[in-house]
Amino acid sequence: MIGNEMNIKKDYIANSHERCRQYKVEKGRLYSNKIISGNELFKKLEGKRELIDTAEFYMNNLFNFVKGSDFFVLLTDEEGCILSILGDENILSEAFSLKMVPGAYMDERSIGTNAMGTTLAEVKPLQVSGKEHYVEAYHRWTCSASPIRNSAGEIIGSLDLTGYSESVNLHTLGMVVAAANAIEDMLDIKRYNEELSMAKKFTETVIDSIDEGILTSDLEGNIKTINQHAANMFGYHPDEIKLMK
């Protein structure tokens, strides 16, 4: 099993390095070839607000597992643009010195083989460590990343956990995959709740448009539904009537 895993690993690293050569990525590059800031970054972050807000809780939980061990957690969008980052101060300062900041693009074309960009290119969870990175400045890192998908199965981002290369461990990839799956589940729940809320509002609007009193209750006499016309007939606000039996 370990041999098979290593062969698969070598395959996606080799494939990524070949893409980097085609993109003409310089191995001596220090910073991403694309970094946005100012108003452009603001628009990007606002456009991805739901993903950022949903991921925040799980990013904090993931970081708490490795806090004090020189790791940082990154969230990107589907293009590899960093949306959020948090981690231990020492390693985070090194990341910032390489301009790994919100607005920096981590796709392979911009910064070579790395877990974030390569997980988006390969569309699967993976780990990139040491010299497996195409850019030499990233040889210090070990990175584990997983794609994040929406309910339609479309890639909407990636989640990454990065530390120093000597800290490489397959368990970190498992934690990242679990956190990414939790983010996906929460996004689905939020979407489902929004759809329920919209359906409820639509039903209430239709019922309120009827010029006859409509009231429903359960078997114990608790009022479940009442339209505005029925509430007016009784002289109460609909919310007040629902508290009555």
Secondary structure, 3 states (H helix, E strand, C coil): CHHHHHHHHHHHHHHHHHHHHHHCCCCCCCCCCCECCHHHHHHHHHHCHHHHHHHHHHHHHHHHHHCCCCEEEEEEECCCEEEEEEECHHHHHHHHHCCCCCCEECCHHHHCCCHHHHHHHHCCCEEEEHHHCCCHHHCCEEEEEEEEECCCCCEEEEEEEEEEHHHCCHHHHHHHHHHHHHHHHHHHHHHHHHHHHHHHHHHHHHHHCCCCCCEEECCCCCEEEECHHHHHHHCCCHHHHCCCC
